Amino acid sequence: MTATALEQLSAFLVPAHKLETKRGHVPTPWPTLNELLGGGWQLGALNEVHGPRSSGRTSILYASLAAALQRGAVAALVDTESAFDPRRAEQAGIPLRQLLWVCAQPNQTFKAAELIVSAGGFELVGLDLGDYPPRLPTAGWIRLRNVAEKQGTAVLLTARFPLAGTCSAMSLELRQRSVDFGFDAGLDDRRERFRPPLVTGIRSSACVSRGRHGPLSVVECALFFCQPGSSSSSAAPSVAQLAAQRTPA
C-alpha cells in the first residue's frame, strides 16, 4: 500500500480514545454524575453500577430510566429477583405505561435482555441483577456486549459486585458512608416524642473504576430518601443532590 493510500485511509479511521465520544451517551439527571461518567451511560456498551444494599444503585437505575423515558426515548427493565416496585418506580418519575418491564427467572435473565436489545429501538435497557445475580460465562457477556454495540443501546447493569469484567465500558462503584435520620416535619412536637426517627438520607461515594477518565475518580454524592406517607414527600428513594467536588482517588 502506497503512502498516498495510507493517508487517504487514515481520514476514515477513528482513534480508540475517540470511540467512546463517537458513540454518544445517555445522560443521567445529574450534571455532576454525567461529568464523572464522561457524559452519561455509554450507548452501544455495557455499563455497571455496583455496591452493597442501600448504597443507591437502584435509585440511580430508576432515575436513569425515568430521565430517558421523559425525554421520549424507549427503555426497558429486566428484573431478576422480582424486586421491581411499580409504586416506587412511579414515585421516582418513571411513566409506567411507557416502560417495558420483564420479570425473568434467573436462568432466563440474560436471554431476555439479549432478546430485548437485539430487537432494536431501545436507548436504555436496565438489568437489575440484585444481590445474588445468576452466573454468565464470558462468552455470554461478549454476546450481550456485541448486541448492545450493534443496536447502539446503553445496557445498565446493577448488582452487588461487578460482573461483566472487561466487557463493561463503564463501571460505577457505590460505597455507603453514612445514614441520616430525622423526624417527619408534619408531626407536632408532642407526637414526635413518641415516634422513632426516620431514615432521611444515605450518603455514598461514587467511584468510576472503568471508563474514559483512566485513573480512578471519586465524587461524593448525597442520596436522600423520603419515607412514603410522610408530609415532606411520598417519594421513594431518589438522588436529590450530587456534590460538585470531584477528587482523584
C-alpha positions in Angstrom: 0.0 0.0 0.0 1.4 3.4 -1.0 1.9 6.3 1.3 -0.9 8.2 -0.5 -3.3 5.3 0.0 -2.4 5.2 3.7 -3.1 8.9 4.1 -6.5 8.5 2.4 -7.3 5.6 4.6 -6.3 7.5 7.8 -9.1 10.0 7.1 -11.7 7.3 7.7 -10.1 5.8 10.8 -11.3 6.7 14.3 -8.6 6.5 17.1 -9.5 4.2 20.0 -9.7 7.0 22.5 -12.3 8.8 20.4 -14.6 5.8 20.0 -16.5 6.5 23.3 -17.2 10.1 22.3 -18.4 9.0 18.9 -20.8 6.5 20.4 -22.6 9.1 22.5 -24.2 8.8 25.9 -27.5 8.5 27.8 -27.3 11.4 30.3 -28.4 10.9 33.9 -30.5 13.6 35.7 -27.4 15.0 37.5 -24.7 17.1 35.7 -22.0 16.2 38.2 -22.5 12.4 37.7 -22.6 13.0 33.9 -19.2 14.7 34.3 -17.8 11.8 36.3 -19.1 9.3 33.7 -17.8 11.4 30.7 -21.3 12.4 29.6 -23.5 9.6 30.9 -24.0 5.9 30.3 -22.3 4.9 27.1 -24.5 4.0 24.1 -23.7 0.7 22.4 -22.0 -0.6 25.5 -22.4 -2.3 28.9 -22.4 0.0 31.9 -22.3 -1.3 35.5 -23.5 0.2 38.9 -22.5 -2.0 41.8 -22.5 -1.6 45.5 -24.0 -3.0 48.7 -27.6 -2.7 49.7 -28.8 0.8 50.5 -25.9 2.4 48.6 -28.1 4.0 45.9 -27.7 1.7 43.0 -31.5 1.1 42.5 -32.2 4.8 42.9 -29.7 5.6 40.1 -31.2 2.9 37.9 -34.8 4.2 38.4 -33.8 7.8 37.9 -31.8 7.0 34.7 -34.8 5.1 33.3 -37.1 7.9 34.3 -34.9 10.6 32.6 -34.7 8.5 29.4 -38.5 7.9 29.2 -39.3 11.5 30.0 -37.2 12.6 27.0 -39.3 10.4 24.8 -36.7 7.6 24.5 -37.6 3.9 24.6 -36.4 2.0 27.6 -36.9 -1.4 29.3 -36.1 -3.1 32.6 -35.3 -6.7 33.1 -35.9 -7.7 36.8 -34.2 -10.9 38.2 -35.4 -11.1 41.8 -38.9 -9.8 41.3 -37.7 -6.7 43.2 -39.3 -4.1 40.9 -41.7 -1.9 42.9 -44.1 -0.1 40.5 -45.2 2.4 43.1 -41.6 3.3 44.0 -40.7 3.5 40.3 -43.6 5.8 39.6 -42.6 8.0 42.6 -39.1 8.1 41.1 -40.6 9.6 37.9 -40.9 6.5 35.7 -44.0 6.7 33.4 -45.1 3.1 33.9 -47.2 2.9 30.7 -44.0 3.7 28.7 -41.7 1.2 30.4 -41.3 -2.4 29.2 -40.8 -4.4 32.3 -39.8 -8.1 32.1 -39.7 -10.2 35.2 -37.4 -13.1 34.3 -36.4 -16.3 36.0 -32.7 -16.2 37.0 -31.7 -18.7 34.3 -33.6 -16.7 31.6 -32.4 -13.2 32.7 -29.6 -12.7 30.2 -31.5 -14.4 27.4 -34.4 -11.9 28.0 -32.0 -9.0 28.0 -30.3 -10.1 24.8 -33.7 -10.5 23.0 -34.8 -7.0 24.0 -31.6 -5.4 23.0 -31.4 -7.3 19.7 -34.9 -6.1 18.8 -33.5 -2.6 18.4 -35.0 0.8 19.1 -34.2 0.8 22.8 -32.0 3.7 24.0 -31.6 2.3 27.6 -32.1 -1.3 28.9 -31.8 -1.7 32.7 -30.8 -5.1 34.0 -31.4 -5.4 37.8 -29.4 -8.4 39.0 -29.9 -7.8 42.7 -27.7 -9.2 45.5 -27.5 -12.8 44.2 -27.0 -12.5 40.4 -27.1 -15.5 38.1 -23.8 -16.5 36.6 -23.0 -15.9 33.0 -19.9 -17.3 31.2 -17.6 -14.8 29.5 -19.0 -15.8 26.1 -22.4 -14.6 27.3 -21.1 -11.2 28.3 -19.3 -10.9 25.0 -22.5 -11.7 23.1 -24.6 -9.2 25.1 -21.9 -6.5 24.6 -21.8 -7.2 20.8 -25.6 -7.0 20.6 -25.6 -3.7 22.5 -22.9 -2.3 20.3 -24.7 -3.3 17.1 -28.0 -1.8 18.2 -26.5 1.3 19.8 -28.2 0.6 23.1 -26.9 1.5 26.6 -27.3 -1.5 28.9 -27.2 -0.6 32.5 -26.4 -3.4 34.9 -26.9 -3.1 38.7 -25.6 -5.7 41.2 -23.9 -6.1 44.5 -20.5 -6.6 42.8 -19.1 -6.1 39.3 -19.9 -8.9 36.9 -19.1 -8.1 33.3 -15.3 -7.7 33.7 -13.6 -6.3 30.6 -16.8 -6.5 28.7 -18.1 -3.4 30.5 -17.2 0.0 29.2 -18.1 1.8 32.4 -18.3 0.6 36.0 -19.5 2.8 38.8 -18.9 1.6 42.3 -21.0 3.0 45.2 -19.9 2.9 48.8 -22.2 3.8 51.7 -20.6 6.4 54.0 -23.3 7.3 56.5 -27.1 7.3 57.2 -29.1 10.4 58.1 -32.0 10.3 60.4 -34.8 12.8 61.1 -38.4 13.3 62.0 -41.5 13.9 59.9 -41.9 17.7 59.8 -45.7 17.2 59.7 -45.9 15.9 63.2 -46.4 18.2 66.2 -43.8 18.1 69.0 -46.0 16.1 71.3 -46.4 13.2 68.8 -42.8 13.4 67.6 -41.5 12.4 71.0 -43.1 9.0 70.7 -42.0 8.2 67.2 -38.6 6.8 66.2 -36.5 8.8 63.8 -36.9 8.1 60.1 -34.2 7.5 57.5 -33.9 10.8 55.6 -30.8 10.1 53.6 -27.9 7.9 52.7 -24.6 9.4 51.8 -22.4 7.4 49.5 -19.3 7.9 47.4 -19.2 7.0 43.7 -16.1 5.8 42.1 -15.5 5.1 38.4 -13.3 2.1 38.1 -13.5 1.8 34.3 -14.1 4.5 31.8 -12.7 7.3 29.8 -11.0 9.0 32.7 -8.4 6.3 33.1 -7.3 6.8 36.8 -9.9 6.3 39.4 -12.1 9.3 40.1 -14.2 9.8 43.2 -17.2 12.1 43.7 -19.1 12.5 46.9 -22.9 12.2 46.5 -25.9 12.6 48.7 -28.8 10.1 48.3 -31.9 11.4 50.0 -34.7 9.0 51.0 -38.2 10.2 51.8 -40.3 7.9 53.9 -43.5 7.0 51.9 -46.5 8.7 53.5 -44.6 11.4 55.3 -45.7 15.0 54.9 -42.5 16.1 53.3 -43.0 13.8 50.3 -44.4 10.5 49.2 -41.4 9.8 47.0 -39.4 6.7 47.3 -35.6 6.9 47.5 -34.1 9.3 44.9 -30.9 11.1 44.4 -31.6 14.7 45.3 -28.1 16.2 45.2 -24.7 15.5 44.0 -21.8 17.5 45.4 -19.8 19.4 42.8 -16.4 18.4 44.1 -14.5 15.5 42.4 -11.1 14.4 43.7 -8.7 11.7 42.2 -8.5 8.5 44.2 
